Amino acid sequence: MWNYEKRLQYPVRITQTNPRLAQVIISQFGGPDGELGASMRYLSQRYTMPYKEVTGILTDIGTEELAHLEIVCAIVHQLTRNLSPEEIEHSGFAPYYVDHTLALWPQSAGGVPWSATTFQSKGDPITDLHEDLSAEQKARTTYDNILRLIKDPEVCDPIRFLREREIVHYQRFGESLRIVQEKLDSKNFYAVNPEFDR
């Protein structure tokens, strides 16, 4: 069962448009370390995770990343709504505008379209959890970089919330890795893997 609560996980209330900021923040929508890729990564990996408690964590975090995607999109939308042609032209937002008007479209800050090639799903629990730990740190670093560039408190407030959640997710994946390692150690998986070592 999945419930969708029709409100943002964290409120976004931006009163001043600023397309230059939007061009930076959009990377957390469709950039290489953004929320779209994170959600797809965890929701894809959950199917081959052999341990139910870790499958649950992947599902929880994967769906929460969808909520974070909504927050990022709300930020970008509020920073770009009702722009005049002059504002679009002078802000450097014109190339994006020509292709997408003011709609949301997943891309990096550099304009590279989102691609599933930015994440991996291998079906090996150790490999996948290391991918997940790395992904959360890269996302945290991206939020750190955004906070270094942006000083508007209305924008920084939800960005700080998202950054904090990356840290929590990293901790949860650390717990998941310990669970998987304990279960594999009990089978002597590291000393002898019957599939390869005969």
Secondary structure, 3 states (H helix, E strand, C coil): CCCCCCCCCCCCCCCCCCHHHHHHHCHHHHCCCCHHHHHHHHHHHHHHCCCHHHHHHHHHHHHHHHHHHHHHHHHHHHHHCCCCHHHHHHHCCHHHHHHHCCCCCCECCCCCECCHHHCCCCCCHHHHHHHHHHHHHHHHHHHHHHHHHCCCHHHHHHHHHHHHHHHHHHHHHHHHHHHHHHHHHHCCCCCCCCCCCC
